[in-house]
Amino acid sequence: MSPDSDHPSGRNRASESRDDAERRAAELRREIEGHNYRYYVLDEPSVPDAEYDRLLRELEDIEAAFPDLATEDSPTRRVGAPPSSGFEEVRHRRPMLSLANAFEDEEVEAFHDRVLRGLEVEHADYVAEPKLDGVAISLRYDAGRLVQAATRGDGLTGEDVTDNVRTVRAIPLQLRGKGWPGDLEVRGEIYMPLEGFEAYNARARVEGGKELINPRNAAAGSLRQLDSRLTARRPLAFFAYAAVADTGLPESQFEVLEALRGWGFPVNPEVRRVRDAGGCLDYFRDLGEKRGELAYDIDGVVFKVEGRRDQETLGFVSRAPRWALARKFPAQEEITRLLAIEVQVGRTGALTPVARLEPVFVGGVTVTNATLHNLDEIRRKDVRVGDWVVVRRAGDVIPEVARVVPERREGDPEPFELPSECPVCGSAVERVEGEAVARCTGGLVCPAQRKQSIMHFASRKALDIEGLGEKLIDQLVEAGLVTSVADLYRLRLDDLVALERIGEKSARNVLDEIERSKSPELGRLLFALGIREVGEVTAQSLARQFGSMERLAAAGIDDLLEVPDVGPVVASHVHAFFQEEHNRDVLTALKEAGVEPQAPEAPEGEQPLAGQTWVLTGTLSMPRARARNLLESLGARVTGSVSKKTDVVLAGEEAGSKREKAESLGVRIIDDDEFRGLLADHGLDSD
């Protein structure tokens, strides 16, 4: 918006010629009707709501400046689009008009002033409620029975979607209670809850189906299914917000909502009574803070004059009631150009593509960067540099590129590809088949992962270097004293004492701990290296199988697959780790620094559970990793699935399918108490 114009597009209507205005108005009508057609008929919206609102407001301004340009078929004279030929038309007995929108607090205050003048009062009470981002619907009840449901359509005529609406379980087919008018029309919003929307799309991805664009479009498309059985599969919900009847309705808007609730309709629990413009704006701000916690999308707040007789007194303008107003939130979706795609490396080595955007104001802030999630998402959405894209920001969520506007693409830009080498350290990038995320394999040397890898290396379950905590590691890295875990063994007393808040005694204790860690068990060292998918148990299995770091480093994929419970994914991660030259350099540096891992000791005497295969399931009284280690120390092999070859299943609380399968196969099942007794029989401590 330019500083010398109050018009959203920055145009100065006073200086604009009538010919220019006529030409621009015709362009806007064509563009708006095109968006209406794509949204209401094709169910394929191409621009965010904020862009549509700007176009409509610009046309409204032109028609206000040049009234003779206002045509009867202008989008400013109606709401939505004509009904689809796939449904019967329904003419509304009373028009379903849209609401005037306010985008600034001052517009709410001006609305309140108009209400006070119109009613000739000093104060006014309103009912405030969330403005759901769904589909307006009219429900007609005859003697308490649902006989017809219709969409808003163009405000005068809508589409008969009775069969589809009957599938929405939140809408009563027969009214409850008593006192309802014999001929009643209930108006409200059908919407798709966020949880249902995400679940539907997750299922579609698994089944190879078409994903829904957003919850609002999903609700609209669901009601326009010609086969109501398809509508029934969509997770739709409903809130009632108004009632129309010749007689028998309460005298206030709030009491109408209370009556509707009593008759069996869901009414939004966030509805409140407020007084004057101050109460309206307080409600707007309070709901804005809660917006991200709601189970559904909202794009603003609606204020309605409380008294129904006051509503009649205030009346209507051509397309909206004078007694109601929608205060819109800052747009959660906006359109802008994608300037570049850069790749960031996270602390775990994950490569994340980031969109660099032309600055755009969305969700209350100026956005210049947005996440693209991963390569699969980029390909699914067909995002390319130079595209016009829709950017979404909801609350404090990181902005994301929601979709491309394909009709604005220029030329044939190249598809994006991830780099084969880490942009930070140059190590190879690994992307396991079936996984969405690609990762840098230089975990021991990559600056992006440095602090995380050192913290893991020194942690209690790894090399257990006491005193080497997060704050000290931050100082060591930022001072340039440690660039990989091998540098820990080159630290001197002077290096540590020179750091802030490190005394000589503390420094000596840390150096003693580092020296002590030079002779770790091989399994602990393997776990400390932070190889992907290699936890404590897998590290111990690898140590027992290979006995030395050198033999493990030389192992091929087939050799690794011979290790119990090491599958193709873990084998590929381990193999890739030792193939990366930077990692091998760090291992060499560790050896030169005197770090000599100790091979696991062979068990003494005969192992009582040698040759047995065990499976653990349910919640145990000890960590599962400890139970596994104890079993393996007795010679048992612990696997993850039950088969005919399984000897024993250790079943804790809430054991499920594995226990059932063991029962069907006749496999022996023991509980926690029996397991502890077995450990005691063999001289092992179970605590």
C-alpha positions in Angstrom: 0.0 0.0 0.0 1.5 3.4 -1.0 1.7 6.0 1.7 -0.4 8.6 -0.2 -3.3 6.3 -1.0 -5.9 4.4 1.2 -6.6 2.0 -1.6 -5.2 -1.5 -1.3 -3.8 -1.5 -4.9 -2.2 1.9 -4.4 -4.3 3.5 -7.2 -5.4 7.1 -7.0 -9.1 7.0 -8.2 -9.3 10.8 -8.4 -6.7 11.0 -11.1 -7.9 7.9 -13.0 -9.8 8.5 -16.1 -13.2 6.9 -16.7 -11.9 4.9 -19.7 -9.1 3.5 -17.6 -11.5 2.7 -14.8 -13.9 1.0 -17.2 -11.1 -1.1 -18.7 -9.8 -2.1 -15.3 -13.3 -2.9 -14.0 -13.8 -5.3 -16.9 -10.5 -7.0 -16.3 -11.2 -7.4 -12.6 -14.7 -8.9 -13.3 -13.2 -11.5 -15.7 -10.4 -12.3 -13.2 -12.7 -12.6 -10.2 -15.3 -14.7 -12.1 -12.4 -16.9 -13.2 -11.3 -17.4 -9.6 -15.0 -18.1 -8.6 -15.3 -20.7 -11.3 -12.1 -22.5 -10.2 -13.0 -22.4 -6.6 -16.8 -23.2 -6.6 -17.1 -25.3 -9.8 -13.7 -26.9 -10.3 -12.8 -27.0 -6.6 -9.2 -25.9 -7.6 -8.5 -22.5 -6.1 -5.5 -20.8 -7.7 -4.9 -17.8 -5.5 -5.1 -17.3 -1.7 -8.1 -15.6 -0.1 -6.1 -12.4 0.5 -5.4 -12.0 -3.2 -9.1 -12.5 -4.0 -10.1 -10.0 -1.3 -7.8 -7.4 -2.8 -9.2 -7.8 -6.3 -12.8 -7.6 -5.0 -12.1 -4.5 -2.9 -10.4 -2.8 -5.9 -13.5 -3.4 -8.0 -15.7 -2.1 -5.2 -13.6 1.1 -5.1 -13.9 1.6 -8.9 -17.7 1.2 -8.7 -17.9 3.6 -5.8 -16.0 6.2 -7.7 -17.9 5.6 -11.0 -21.4 4.4 -10.0 -22.5 4.1 -13.7 -19.9 1.3 -14.1 -21.6 -0.9 -11.6 -23.3 -3.7 -13.5 -26.1 -6.0 -12.3 -23.8 -9.1 -12.9 -20.8 -7.6 -11.1 -19.2 -9.9 -8.5 -19.8 -7.1 -6.0 -23.5 -7.7 -6.3 -23.5 -11.3 -5.3 -21.7 -13.9 -3.2 -19.9 -16.9 -4.9 -20.8 -18.3 -8.2 -23.9 -19.8 -10.0 -24.8 -23.4 -9.0 -23.3 -26.3 -10.9 -25.5 -28.0 -13.4 -24.9 -31.3 -11.5 -27.3 -30.2 -8.8 -30.9 -29.0 -8.6 -31.3 -25.2 -7.9 -32.8 -24.0 -4.7 -34.0 -20.5 -4.3 -33.5 -19.2 -0.8 -36.6 -17.8 0.8 -34.4 -15.1 2.3 -31.1 -14.2 0.7 -27.9 -15.6 2.2 -25.8 -12.5 2.1 -22.1 -12.1 2.8 -20.6 -9.9 5.5 -18.7 -6.7 5.1 -15.0 -7.2 5.9 -12.8 -5.1 8.2 -9.0 -5.4 8.0 -8.1 -2.7 10.5 -9.3 -1.9 14.1 -10.5 1.5 12.9 -13.0 -0.2 10.6 -14.5 -2.0 13.6 -14.8 1.3 15.5 -16.4 2.9 12.4 -18.9 0.0 12.2 -19.8 0.5 15.9 -20.3 4.2 15.4 -22.7 3.5 12.6 -24.6 1.0 14.8 -24.9 3.6 17.6 -26.2 6.2 15.2 -28.6 3.8 13.5 -30.1 2.7 16.9 -29.8 6.1 18.6 -28.1 4.6 21.6 -24.9 5.1 23.6 -23.9 1.5 23.9 -24.4 -1.6 21.8 -24.1 -5.3 22.7 -22.8 -7.9 20.2 -22.4 -11.6 19.8 -18.8 -12.4 18.8 -17.9 -15.8 17.2 -15.1 -17.3 15.2 -15.4 -16.9 11.4 -14.8 -20.5 10.2 -13.0 -21.1 6.9 -15.6 -23.6 5.5 -18.8 -23.6 3.4 -22.0 -21.8 4.3 -25.0 -24.1 4.3 -28.8 -23.6 4.7 -30.8 -26.4 6.4 -34.6 -26.5 6.2 -36.6 -28.4 8.8 -40.3 -29.2 8.4 -41.9 -30.3 11.7 -38.5 -30.9 13.1 -37.3 -33.1 10.2 -34.5 -32.2 7.8 -36.1 -31.9 4.4 -33.5 -29.8 2.4 -29.9 -28.6 2.5 -28.6 -26.0 0.1 -25.3 -24.2 -0.5 -25.1 -20.4 -0.5 -24.5 -20.3 -4.3 -24.9 -16.7 -5.5 -26.9 -15.7 -2.3 -30.3 -15.9 -4.0 -30.1 -19.5 -5.4 -27.9 -22.3 -4.3 -27.4 -26.0 -5.0 -29.5 -28.8 -3.4 -27.0 -31.0 -1.5 -29.4 -32.7 0.8 -28.2 -36.2 0.2 -24.6 -35.1 0.9 -25.4 -33.1 4.0 -27.3 -36.0 5.5 -23.9 -37.8 5.7 -22.5 -35.1 8.1 -23.1 -36.6 11.5 -22.9 -33.3 13.3 -26.1 -32.2 11.6 -29.3 -33.6 13.2 -31.8 -35.3 10.9 -34.5 -34.8 13.5 -34.6 -32.0 16.0 -34.3 -32.6 19.7 -36.1 -31.0 22.6 -39.1 -28.8 22.1 -40.2 -25.3 21.2 -38.7 -25.2 17.7 -40.7 -23.5 14.9 -42.6 -25.9 12.6 -40.9 -24.3 9.5 -37.3 -23.6 10.5 -34.2 -22.7 8.5 -30.8 -23.1 10.2 -27.7 -21.6 8.7 -24.2 -22.5 9.6 -20.8 -23.6 8.4 -19.7 -27.1 7.2 -15.9 -27.4 7.7 -13.2 -30.0 7.8 -11.3 -30.3 11.2 -7.5 -30.0 10.8 -6.9 -33.5 12.3 -9.3 -35.1 9.8 -7.8 -33.1 6.9 -4.3 -34.4 7.8 -5.5 -37.9 8.3 -7.3 -37.9 5.0 -4.2 -36.7 3.1 -2.0 -39.2 4.9 -4.3 -42.0 3.8 -4.3 -40.6 0.2 -0.5 -40.6 0.1 -0.4 -44.2 1.2 -3.1 -45.3 -1.3 -1.8 -43.1 -4.1 -5.0 -41.0 -4.2 -5.4 -37.2 -4.8 -4.6 -35.1 -1.8 -6.8 -32.2 -0.7 -5.4 -28.7 -1.1 -6.6 -27.1 2.2 -9.5 -27.7 4.7 -11.8 -25.1 3.2 -11.4 -26.4 -0.4 -11.8 -30.0 1.0 -15.2 -29.1 2.6 -16.4 -27.4 -0.6 -15.4 -30.3 -2.7 -16.9 -32.8 -0.4 -20.4 -31.2 -0.6 -20.2 -31.2 -4.4 -19.7 -34.9 -4.8 -22.4 -36.3 -7.1 -22.1 -39.6 -5.2 -23.0 -39.0 -1.5 -21.1 -42.1 -0.5 -17.9 -40.2 -1.3 -19.0 -37.3 0.9 -19.6 -39.8 3.7 -15.9 -40.7 3.6 -14.8 -37.1 4.2 -14.4 -36.0 7.9 -16.8 -33.1 7.8 -18.2 -31.2 10.8 -20.7 -28.4 11.4 -21.4 -25.3 13.5 -24.7 -23.5 13.5 -24.7 -19.7 13.7 -28.2 -18.4 12.7 -31.9 -19.4 12.3 -34.7 -18.1 10.1 -38.4 -18.5 10.9 -41.5 -16.4 10.7 -42.3 -16.9 14.4 -41.1 -18.8 17.4 -37.5 -17.6 17.7 -35.9 -15.9 20.7 -35.4 -12.2 20.7 -31.6 -12.1 20.9 -28.9 -13.6 18.8 -27.2 -15.3 21.8 -30.5 -16.8 22.8 -31.0 -18.1 19.3 -27.7 -19.9 19.5 -28.7 -21.4 22.9 -31.9 -22.6 21.4 -30.2 -24.2 18.5 -27.8 -26.0 20.9 -30.9 -27.3 22.7 -32.4 -28.5 19.4 -29.4 -30.7 18.7 -27.1 -28.4 16.7 -23.4 -27.9 17.5 -22.7 -24.2 18.3 -19.1 -22.9 18.5 -18.0 -22.9 22.1 -16.0 -19.7 21.5 -19.1 -17.6 21.1 -19.2 -14.7 23.5 -21.3 -11.6 24.3 -19.3 -8.4 24.1 -20.1 -4.7 24.5 -19.1 -1.8 22.3 -16.1 -1.6 19.9 -13.6 -2.2 22.8 -15.2 -5.5 23.7 -15.2 -6.6 20.0 -11.5 -5.8 19.6 -10.5 -7.5 22.9 -12.3 -10.6 21.7 -10.6 -10.4 18.3 -7.1 -10.2 20.0 -7.9 -13.0 22.5 -9.1 -15.4 19.8 -6.1 -14.4 17.6 -3.8 -15.7 20.4 -5.8 -19.0 20.6 -6.0 -19.4 16.8 -3.2 -21.9 16.5 -4.7 -24.1 19.3 -8.1 -24.5 17.6 -9.1 -27.8 15.9 -10.2 -26.0 12.8 -9.2 -23.1 10.5 -10.6 -19.6 11.1 -9.9 -16.5 9.1 -11.4 -13.9 11.4 -14.1 -13.0 13.8 -17.8 -12.1 13.2 -19.6 -9.5 15.3 -23.5 -9.4 15.2 -25.7 -6.9 16.9 -27.3 -8.8 19.8 -31.0 -7.8 19.5 -32.9 -9.3 16.6 -35.3 -6.3 16.5 -32.2 -4.0 16.4 -31.0 -6.0 13.5 -34.3 -5.4 11.7 -34.0 -1.7 12.5 -30.5 -1.5 11.0 -31.4 -3.5 7.9 -29.2 -4.3 4.9 -27.1 -2.7 2.2 -27.1 -4.3 -1.3 -25.0 -7.3 -0.4 -24.5 -7.3 3.4 -26.4 -6.7 6.7 -25.7 -3.4 8.4 -25.8 -5.2 11.8 -22.9 -7.6 11.2 -19.2 -7.3 10.4 -16.3 -9.7 9.8 -12.9 -8.6 11.3 -10.4 -10.6 9.2 -7.0 -11.9 10.6 -3.9 -11.1 8.7 -3.8 -13.4 5.7 -2.3 -16.8 6.4 -1.7 -17.3 2.7 -0.1 -14.9 0.2 1.3 -15.1 -3.3 4.9 -14.1 -4.2 7.8 -15.1 -6.4 10.3 -17.8 -5.6 13.8 -16.3 -6.2 16.0 -19.2 -5.3 16.2 -22.6 -3.5 19.0 -23.0 -1.0 20.0 -26.0 1.1 20.5 -25.8 4.9 22.2 -28.5 7.0 20.6 -29.2 10.4 22.3 -30.4 13.6 21.5 -34.0 12.7 22.9 -33.6 9.2 19.4 -33.4 7.5 19.4 -31.3 4.3 16.5 -29.0 4.2 15.7 -27.0 1.0 14.7 -23.4 1.8 12.8 -21.1 -0.5 14.1 -17.5 -0.9 11.2 -15.3 -1.7 10.4 -11.8 -2.8 9.3 -10.2 0.6 5.6 -10.7 1.3 3.4 -9.8 4.3 1.6 -12.9 5.5 0.3 -13.9 8.9 1.2 -10.6 10.4 4.9 -10.6 9.5 7.1 -10.0 6.4 8.3 -13.3 5.1 11.4 -13.7 2.9 12.2 -17.4 3.6 9.9 -20.5 3.7 10.5 -24.2 4.1 10.1 -26.6 1.2 10.4 -29.6 3.6 12.3 -32.1 1.4 12.9 -33.2 -2.2 9.8 -35.4 -2.4 7.6 -32.4 -1.5 9.3 -30.2 -4.0 8.7 -32.8 -6.7 5.1 -33.5 -5.6 4.3 -29.7 -5.8 6.5 -29.2 -8.9 8.2 -26.2 -7.3 10.8 -24.5 -9.6 12.9 -21.3 -9.2 11.1 -18.3 -10.7 7.6 -19.7 -10.0 4.8 -17.7 -8.4 3.9 -19.6 -5.3 1.4 -19.5 -2.4 3.1 -19.1 0.9 1.3 -20.2 4.1 2.0 -19.1 7.6 -0.2 -20.1 10.5 0.5 -18.6 13.9 4.1 -19.3 15.0 4.5 -22.2 12.5 7.5 -21.7 10.1 6.2 -20.4 6.8 5.9 -23.0 4.0 5.4 -23.0 0.2 1.9 -24.5 0.0 1.6 -24.7 -3.8 2.6 -23.3 -7.1 0.4 -21.0 -9.3 1.0 -22.9 -12.6 -0.7 -20.5 -14.9 1.9 -17.8 -14.0 4.9 -20.0 -14.8 7.2 -18.4 -17.4 9.1 -20.7 -19.7 10.3 -24.1 -18.7 12.6 -23.7 -15.6 14.7 -26.7 -14.6 13.5 -29.0 -11.8 15.4 -28.7 -8.6 17.9 -31.4 -7.5 19.6 -31.8 -4.2 23.4 -31.5 -4.2 25.4 -34.7 -4.1 27.9 -33.1 -1.6 27.1 -31.3 1.7 27.2 -27.5 1.0 28.8 -27.0 4.4 31.6 -29.6 4.6 31.7 -31.3 1.2 31.0 -34.8 2.6 28.8 -37.1 0.5 25.0 -36.7 0.8 23.1 -40.0 1.6 19.5 -40.5 0.8 18.2 -44.0 1.7 15.5 -45.3 -0.6 12.1 -45.0 1.0 13.2 -42.1 3.2 12.2 -38.5 2.6 15.2 -36.8 4.2 18.7 -36.7 2.7 21.6 -36.3 5.1 25.2 -35.3 5.2 27.4 -38.3 6.0 30.2 -36.1 7.6 28.7 -36.2 11.1 32.1 -36.1 12.8 33.5 -33.2 10.9 30.5 -31.2 9.5 30.4 -27.7 11.2 26.6 -27.8 11.1 26.6 -31.0 13.2 29.7 -30.3 15.3 28.2 -29.4 18.7 25.6 -32.1 18.5 28.1 -34.8 17.6 30.5 -33.8 20.4 27.7 -33.7 23.0 26.6 -37.2 21.9 30.2 -38.5 22.0 30.6 -37.3 25.6 27.1 -38.4 26.8 26.6 -40.8 29.7 25.6 -43.8 27.5 28.5 -43.1 25.1 32.0 -42.3 26.5 30.6 -40.7 29.7 33.0 -37.8 29.9 31.9 -36.1 33.1 32.1 -32.3 33.1 32.0 -32.0 29.3 28.6 -30.5 29.1 26.7 -28.3 26.6 28.1 -24.9 27.8 31.7 -26.0 27.8 31.3 -27.6 24.4 29.8 -24.4 23.1 32.9 -22.5 24.3 35.3 -25.0 22.9 33.7 -24.9 19.5 33.3 -21.2 19.4 36.9 -20.7 20.4 38.0 -22.9 17.6 39.7 -25.4 20.0 37.5 -28.4 18.9 36.5 -29.0 15.3 35.9 -32.8 15.7 35.7 -35.3 18.6 39.4 -36.1 18.0 40.4 -32.6 19.1 39.1 -33.3 22.6 42.2 -35.5 23.1 44.5 -32.6 22.1 43.2 -30.1 24.7 45.7 -28.7 27.3 45.2 -27.2 30.7 46.0 -23.7 29.4 43.2 -24.1 26.7 40.6 -24.7 29.3 41.7 -22.3 31.9 41.6 -19.5 29.3 37.9 -20.0 28.8 35.3 -18.0 30.7 34.3 -19.4 34.2 36.6 -22.4 34.0 38.9 -22.7 37.0 42.0 -24.8 37.1 40.5 -27.6 39.3 37.5 -28.0 37.0 39.8 -28.0 34.0 42.0 -30.7 35.4 38.9 -32.8 36.2 37.7 -32.5 32.6 41.2 -33.5 31.3 41.3 -36.5 33.6 37.9 -37.6 32.4 39.0 -37.2 28.8 42.1 -39.3 29.5 40.0 -42.0 31.2 37.8 -42.3 28.1 40.7 -43.4 25.9 40.0 -47.1 26.6 36.3 -47.5 26.0 34.5 -50.7 25.2 34.2 -51.0 21.4 30.4 -51.0 21.6 30.3 -47.7 23.5 32.7 -46.1 21.1 30.6 -47.2 18.1 27.5 -45.8 19.8 29.5 -42.6 20.5 30.3 -42.0 16.8 26.7 -41.2 16.2 26.1 -43.5 13.2 22.5 -43.2 12.0 20.2 -45.9 13.4 23.0 -47.4 15.5 21.8 -47.4 19.1 23.3 -49.0 22.1 22.1 -52.5 21.4 23.0 -52.4 17.7 26.5 -51.0 18.6 27.0 -53.9 21.0 25.9 -56.4 18.3 28.4 -54.9 15.8 31.2 -55.0 18.4 30.5 -58.7 19.2 30.3 -59.6 15.5 33.5 -57.9 14.3 35.6 -57.4 17.4 37.6 -54.4 16.2 37.1 -51.1 14.5 39.3 -52.1 11.6 37.3 -55.2 10.8 34.0 -53.3 11.0 35.4 -50.5 8.7 36.3 -53.0 6.1 33.0 -54.9 6.2 30.7 -54.9 3.1 26.9 -54.7 3.1 26.6 -58.5 3.0 28.9 -58.8 6.0 26.9 -56.3 8.0 23.6 -58.1 7.2 24.9 -61.1 9.0 24.7 -59.2 12.3 21.5 -60.1 14.2 18.8 -57.5 13.7 20.9 -55.4 11.3 18.7 -54.9 8.3 19.4 -53.2 4.9 18.7 -49.7 6.2 21.1 -49.9 9.2 23.7 -51.8 7.1 23.7 -49.0 4.5 24.1 -46.3 7.1 27.0 -48.1 8.8 28.7 -48.8 5.4 28.2 -45.2 4.3 29.7 -43.9 7.5 33.0 -45.8 7.1 33.2 -45.1 3.3 33.2 -41.3 4.0 36.8 -40.1 3.9 36.3 -37.4 6.5 35.0 -39.9 9.0 37.9 -42.2 8.4 40.3 -39.2 9.0 38.6 -38.6 12.4 39.0 -42.3 13.3 42.7 -42.1 12.4 43.1 -39.0 14.5 41.4 -40.7 17.5 43.8 -43.6 17.2 46.8 -41.3 17.0 45.5 -39.5 20.1 45.7 -42.8 22.0 42.0 -43.9 21.9 42.1 -47.7 21.8 38.7 -49.4 22.0 38.5 -52.7 24.0 37.1 -55.7 22.2 34.1 -57.3 24.0 35.0 -60.1 26.3 33.9 -63.6 25.5 31.4 -64.9 28.0 32.9 -67.3 30.6 31.6 -70.8 30.7 28.5 -72.1 29.0 25.7 -69.6 28.4 22.4 -70.9 29.7 20.2 -69.3 27.0 22.6 -70.1 24.1 20.7 -70.9 20.9 17.4 -69.5 22.2 15.5 -66.7 20.3 13.5 -64.3 22.4 11.0 -61.5 21.6 10.2 -58.5 23.9 6.7 -56.9 23.8 4.6 -54.6 25.9 5.7 -52.3 28.7 8.4 -53.8 30.9 9.5 -52.8 34.4 13.0 -52.1 33.1 14.2 -50.3 30.0 13.9 -52.6 27.0 17.6 -52.0 26.1 18.7 -53.3 29.5 16.4 -56.4 29.2 17.9 -57.1 25.9 21.5 -56.7 27.1 20.8 -59.0 30.0 19.3 -61.7 27.7 22.2 -61.4 25.3 24.7 -61.7 28.1 23.1 -65.1 28.8 23.5 -66.1 25.2 20.0 -65.4 23.9 19.3 -63.9 20.5 16.7 -61.1 20.7 14.6 -60.4 17.6 11.7 -58.1 16.8 9.1 -60.4 15.4 7.4 -63.7 16.5 7.7 -66.7 14.3 7.8 -70.5 14.7 11.5 -70.2 15.5 10.8 -68.0 18.5 11.5 -69.9 21.8 10.2 -67.4 24.4 8.2 -64.1 24.4 8.7 -61.8 27.3 5.3 -59.9 27.6 5.0 -56.8 29.7 1.8 -54.8 30.3 -0.4 -53.9 27.3 1.3 -56.5 25.1 -0.6 -56.7 21.8 -0.3 -58.5 18.5 3.0 -60.2 19.3 1.5 -61.9 22.3 -1.5 -63.0 20.3 0.7 -64.4 17.6 2.8 -66.3 20.2 -0.4 -67.8 21.7 -1.6 -68.9 18.2 1.8 -70.5 17.5 2.1 -72.1 20.9 5.3 -70.2 21.8 6.2 -70.0 25.5 5.2 -66.7 27.1 6.6 -65.3 30.4 5.8 -62.1 32.3 8.0 -59.6 34.1 8.1 -61.5 37.4 9.2 -64.8 35.8 11.9 -62.9 33.9 13.3 -61.3 37.1 13.3 -64.7 38.7 15.2 -66.2 35.7 17.8 -63.4 36.0 18.2 -64.1 39.8 18.6 -67.8 39.1 21.6 -66.9 37.0 23.1 -64.4 39.4 22.1 -61.2 37.5 20.8 -58.0 39.1 17.5 -57.0 37.5 17.4 -53.5 39.2 
